[in-house]
Amino acid sequence: MTQSKQREQDVDVWVGKRFPLTIRRLGVNGHGIGYYKHKVCFVPGALPNEVVVAEVTRVLPRYLEAKIHRIRKKSRYRVTPRDEYADIAGGFELENLAYQQQLKFKRQVILDSLEKFQPYGYRNYEVRPTIAAPEQYGYRNKAQFQVRMVNGKVAAGLYQPNSHTLVDMETCAVQMPRTMEVVRAVVKMIEDLQIPVYDEQHNSGIIKTLAVRESWSTGEVQLTFITNSAKLPHKRELLARIAKELPAVVSVMQNVNPGDTPLVWGEQMIHLAGKDSILESLMGLDFKLSARSFLQLNPEQTEVLYEEAANALELDKNDTLIDAYAGIGTIGLSLAPRVQAVRGMEIIPEAVADANENAKLNGITNARYEVGKAEEVLPQWQKEGLKFDALVVDPPRTGLDDQLIKQILKVKPRKFAYVSCGMASLARNLRRLTSVYHVDYIQPIDMMPQTARCEAVVKLSLRK
């Protein structure tokens, strides 16, 4: 949109305009929020109670976006980020905020979401203090970096918010160090071998994304090249260099995801070298991880999360537990010794294969996983005569599927734990669930320090 058109939308504000702004609070994405002539203004990197000179970067009918031109009055909770690009790339939204304040913010996100959607009895919910992560840096086990040409060089990193402008990341303090060592070494190999990288404008080139996952327990690394086609030029030389220079990389995979698509991963997997998976240990169990399988990004804190889910469920040996949105079975298998049986479902076939293999790997004979959507598989199991007492759900940020909520309200399992990574969808789902269930408590857990993201475990019990 031209500057003149933006002026037509709002005669008082245009891109580039500067004005003093008092930051009232943080929004759900960690951006500072102020009001310019009664209009909401989002300012990334600005903190509550700061006074900044804001420079408008975008004008929309209902709100403004701006950047900090200058800070007139700093928050006493402002700290110096370790990452120099903390204010320009996604994934570091709160790195300039003291950690104890980050924990308070994440609890407040839950309270704000409850206030917005107002599920039954929400003002009386016990929302507990956020459980802190033991490590605030170096915790993230997976790097998923876009690869592009920037200023004539191969770059790998993350996009600036709301853009496709790539920030080349030579370091990243929240990542496990070895993941970054592998990314930077592979970037150099791609450059040396002149392997074409993806060009969005022309939908050409080969390498789109590097995904590097490190096992917290074993140190094994899996490297996946996400490509625009199955063709991978100089593959032999590339794999030879990886084997020689990166001995920790025990699995090299290729994922084919052709064309200009918002999805990072495609359906086709190609095994290039080494094993087809790596091994991770959590809760005293071993888990096989294939490239597309989901695992929490903070393995140490994942154990805390799953123990909180177990506490919420209060399981006993007579229970049959349904593990919905099961991934590779981490939650269900960790709880299997406490119950009579575990049945789980997941939509990614490789993850289900991993879950069943992980059960065998750990000698667990009372757990079984199937491919399918929870809202479709659960009614089928019930038709087959399955009765269950306990349910744990760990849905994506979009929350529970409407049909699954209907199933839950129909079956009414006595024991119910909801693990959420999206507080808005959680509060929205609770509006319907609280027609049958009482919210005993909500326990926030910080899985991703320095970011605005939060997890929570909700204990639900049938209303009397």
N, C-alpha and C positions, 0 to 999 in steps of 0.2 A: 504494500500500500504506500502511495506517495505521501510526503509530508503534508501536502495541501489537503488530501483526503482525510488524513488523521486529524487535522485542525477542524475540518468540517464536522467530524464526529464529536469533538469536544473543543469548543472555541478557546478554552482556557489552558489546555494542555497539549503539548506536542512532543515528539521525540527530540531529545536534547535539552528540553526545559529542565532547569534546576530550581530546587526549592528546599528549605529546611523542613525536616520531618522528624517527629518524635515517634519512636517505635513503641507500640503499645504491648505487643505480644508476638509469639512465634506461631506461624501457621502450621498445618499438619505436615507440610514438607520441609519444615525447618526454616522457612523464609521469614524475615522480619515483616511485621504488618504495621503500617501507619495509615493515617487518613489525611488526604489533601482535599480540602474543601468538601468534606463528607464522602469522598470517593476512596475506596480501599486501594492501597498501594503496597505491593509486595516488593521487598528489597532483600535479595539473597545476601547472606553474610552479616546482616544487621541484627542486633540483639535487643531484647526488651530494655526499655528505659534509656536507650541511646538516642542522641540527637544527631542526625546525619544531614548532610546536604545530598539529596537524592537527585540523580539524573535519569530522566524518563527514557526507557528503552523500547517501550511498547505501550500503545494506547488502545484499550478495548472498551466497549460500551459500559461494562459493569465494573471494571477495575483497571489499574495501571500496573505496569512492571517497571522497575527502576534499578539502577545500580548505585553503589556508594561512590559519590564523588569525593567526599571528605567526611570524616567523623568529627563532629564538634564536641560531643560529650560521650566518652567511652563508658561502657558497662564495667562494673568492678568484677564481673565474671568473664570478661574477655581474656582469652589466652592466645599465645602465638602458636599457630598450627605447625605441625612438622612438615606438612606437604605444601610446597609453594603454590600449587594450583588448587588449594582447598576451596578458594572462592570462585574458581572458573570451571570446574568439572563436577559432574554429578558424583555422589557417593561419599562426600566429605562435608555435608551440610552443616554439621555441628562441631567441626574440629576446632573452631575458634571459641567454643563455649566450655567453661570448666565442667569437669565430668559429673560432679554431684548435681549440677544444674541440668545436664543432659538427662539424668535419671528422673528428675522432677518433671521435666518437659514431657517425657514419654508417658508418665502417669497422667499428666494433664491432657494429652492427646486422647486417652481413653475417656476421661471425664467430659471433654468437649464433644466427642462422638456420641456419648450417651445423652448429653444435653440436646444434641441436634435431632436424634431419632426417638428419644424418649420411650424406651421400652418400659413395660409395666414395672412400677416400683423402683425405677432407676435411681432416684434420689437416696434410696436406702441401701444401695449396693455397697459392699465392702470392697473398695479398690485399694489393694495393698501397695506399699512402697515398691518401686521397681528393684528387682534383684540385679545388682551390679555384675558386670563381667569381670573375671579375674585378671584378664589382660585387655587393655584398651587399645593396644597396637599389636600388629603382627599376628592377628588371630584368624585372618580370612584365608580359607583353604583353597579357594578357587579364584583365578583371574580369568575373566572373559573379556578380552580386549579387541576392539575393532582394529583392523589393519588397513591403512591407506597411505598414499603418497602425500607428504606435507613438505612443501618447499624443496621438492626434488629428492627427498629422502623417505625411506620406509619408516612409518610411524605406527606405534601401537599404543592404544590408550582408551580413554572414555570420551564421550561427547560432552560438549558444553550443554547445560540444560536447555531444553526446547530448541535444539539445533542439531545439525549434522556437521558441526565444526569440531574436528577431532583434536584432543589435547594429548600430545605425545608424552607418555609417562615413563621416565627413566627410573624413577623410584616410586614407591607407594607404601606409606608407613603402616597401613592397616592390613596389607597382605603378608602372609607368611613369606619370609625372605626368599626361600628357594623358588617360589612361584615366579617372583620377579626376575631372579637370575635366569630362569629358563626362558621367560618371555624375551628378555633383552638379548640373550644369546641367539635365539631363533630369529629375531628381527635382523640381527647381523648376518645370519646365514641366508635369509631371504634376499637381503641386499647384495651380498657377495655373489650369490648364484643367479641374481637378476630374475628371480621368479616373479611373474606379473602379479601385482596386488589389485584388489577390486577397485573399479572406478564407477561410482554410482551414476554419474552423469551419462556415461556411455554404456552402462551395464556390461563392462568388459573387465578383463583381468581375472585372476584365479582366487587368490587367498583373501577371504573376507574377514575372518575372525580367528584369533588364537584362544583356545580354552585350555588352561593349565590347572590341574587339580593335584594337590599334595595330600598324602595321608598323614594325619597328625600323629598316629601311633607308629607307623612303619617308615615314614619318610619317602615312600614310593611316590613317583610322579607320573601322571598320565597327561599326555599332550595330544590335543585334537586340533587338526587343521579344518576349519569350516570353509568350504570352497564353493565357488560359483559353478563349477563343473567337476565331473569325476576325474578329469585330466589334472595331473600335478607334475608340471615340468621339473626336470632335474631331481626327480624323486630319489633315485639311487644315491646321488651325491649328498642330498639333504639328509637321508636316513643314516648314511655312513658318518656324517659329521655329528648328528645327534648322538649316535652310539658312542662315538669317540669323546666328544666334549661334554656330554651330559649323562653320566652314568646313572644318576638317580631316576632318569626317565626310563621306566620299564614297560611302558605301554604307549604306542603311537597309533592314533586313529585318524580317520578322515570322515567328515560329515559333509555330504553334498546338499547344498541349499541354493539352487539356481535362481537367478533373477533378483529384481529389486523387491524385497519383501520385508515387512516389519518383523517377521520371525527370525530369530538368530539361528535356530537349528532346523535342518531339513529331516527327511525321513530315512534317507539312504546312509548307511554306515559302511565304511571300508576299513578293514584291519590292515595297517601298514607294517607294523613291526612290534616285536615283544609280545607281551600278554594282551588280552583284550579287556583287562580290568585291573584295578589295584585293590588292595586290602586296607580297610580301616577298622579300628577297634573302638567300640563304644559300649558302655554299661557292661563290660566284661564279655562282650560278644564280638565276633569277627564279622565284617560286612564286606561283601564283594561289590565294588562300584564300577559299573560300566559308564561309558562317556556321557550318555544322556540321562543317567539316573540322578534324581534329586537327592541332595543331602544338605542339611543346614550348613551355612558358611562358617560357623564358629563351632568346631567340634567339641571343644572343652565345655562351652556353655550349653551345648546340646544335651549333655548328660544331666545338667541341672534342669533343663526344660522337660525332659522325659520323666525325671523323678517327680517334678511338680505335677505332671499329668497323672502319674501313678498315685500320688497323694490325693488328687482330686477324685479319682475313680474308687478308691478304697476297695480294691478287688479281693476276692477270696477264691479258694480252690474249686468252688462249684460254679463259678461264672463262665459264660461264653462271651468272649469279647469280639466286637466288630471293629476292625481297623480300617476306617474309610479314608480315602486319599492316601493310600499306604506307602507310596514311594517304594523304596527297597526293603520295607518291612521293619525299619529301625524301631518305631514305637511299639508295634505289635509284638515283635520278637523279644524285645527287652522286657515286655510284660508277660510273655507266655509262661514262664515258670510259676507265675502267681495265679494262673487261672486253669480251668479245665480245657478250654479250646480257644484258639484265635482264628477268625476268618477275616481276610482282608481283600480289598480290591483297589485297582489302580489302572489308569487308562494307557500308560506307556508299557508296551509288551516287554521291552528289555528290563524295565524295573521290576515287573512281576516275575520274570525269569530269575533275576537277581534275588528277589525276596524268597522265592522257594528254594533256591540254591543256598541262600544264607541260612535258612532253617536247617537244611541238611548239614551245612558246614559246622553248625553249632550243636548238632545232635538234638534239635527241637522237633518233636514228632507230632505236636498238637497244634500246629499252625499251617494254614494253607491259604494261598493267594491266587486270585483270578483276575484276568484282564477284563475291564469294563468300567462303566460309570457307576458310581455308588447308587444313584437313583434308579438304575436299571437292574443292577445285580442283586440288590437287597430284596426287592419284591420276589425275584426269581427264587432266591434262597428260601424265602418264607413259604412260597408255594411248595417247595421240596420238603418243608417241615422243620426248617431250622428255627429254633427259639434262642433268643439271646437276652442277656441281662444287662450288658454293659456296652457302651459305645464311646469310641474316641474318634474325633474328626480333626483333621489338620488340612483344611482346604487352602487353595490359592488365595491371593489377595482379594479376589472377587467374591469370596465367601461361599456359602453352601448353595447348591442348586435348589431351586424352588420345589422340584419334585421330591428331592431328598428330605427337605423340611417337612413336606406333607407325610412322607413315610415315617419320619421320627415322631411326629405328633400322633400318628395313627398307632404305632407300635408301643410308644412310651417306655423305652428302656429305663430301668430304675437308676442305673449309674451312667453318667454322661459327662464327658470332659470335652471341651471345645478348645482346641489349640489354634490361635488366630495370629496371622501376620498382617491383617488389615483391619484396623480398629473401626473404620466406618462401616465396612461390611459386617463386622461382628455386631455392632450396635443395631444395624438394620435387621440382621437375622434374629437378634434377641427380641425384637418387637413381636415376631411371630412365635418364637419358642416359648416366651413367657406366658403364653395362653395356657400352657400345660406345666411349664417348669419354673422353679424358683432359682434365682441366681444366688448361690451361697457366697461366692466371692470371685473376684477377678485378680489374678496375680500377674502383673507385668514383669517381663524378663528382658534384659538388654542383651540381645544377641549380636548387635552390630554397633558397637561404640563408634562415635564420630559421625554417625548418620542419624537421620530422623526416623529410621525404621524401628519398630517395636514389635515384640511378640507378647502374647498373653495366654495364660491358661485360665479357663473359666470352669468352675465347678457348678454343675446344675443338678438339682434334685426335683423330683415330682412334687408339685404343689399339693398340700393337704386340703 
